[in-house]
Structure formats: structure tokens, C-alpha cells
Amino acid sequence: MSKNYQEIETWIVQWLVETAGVSEDSIALDIPFADFGLDSVDATDFSYDLEEWLSLIHISEPTRRTP
């Protein structure tokens, strides 16, 4: 099932509240993540978590190297 804009926005806000420990009232979606004290590791986690929530992650067999 695809998500609409409002569902995605709500998820992003909840993720920021849980991860950055900021209040929901202090979040504006046009503020850079760095302003919430998040770093590149947090941004990577965000990307992964969002992909997982949106069901965009497809687990596949790892690429095998041939000798």
C-alpha cells in the first residue's frame, strides 16, 4: 500500500522526535537535519528506516565474487 504525503510527513516528524529527542512542536520540515543535531550516520539510518517503512527494501542475495 502506498503512503500519502501526510502519512510520510507524520512518519518523518515521529522519527525526528524519537531520534533527535526534540519536541514535535519544534519541528519544521524545511529545517536541515543537522539543525536537530543529526549527523551523516543518522541520515543514513533515516534513509534505511524510511525505505523499510515504505516497503522499498528488497532483500536479495549478495553479489558473489568468482575466484
Stockholm file with secondary structure:
# STOCKHOLM 1.0

chainA/1-67         MSKNYQEIETWIVQWLVETAGVSEDSIALDIPFADFGLDSVDATDFSYDLEEWLSLIHISEPTRRTP
#=GR chainA/1-67 SS CCCCHHHHHHHHHHHHHHHHCCCGGGCCTTSCGGGGTCCHHHHHHHHHHHHHHTTCCCCCCCCCCCC
#=GC SS_cons        CCCCHHHHHHHHHHHHHHHHCCCGGGCCTTSCGGGGTCCHHHHHHHHHHHHHHTTCCCCCCCCCCCC
//
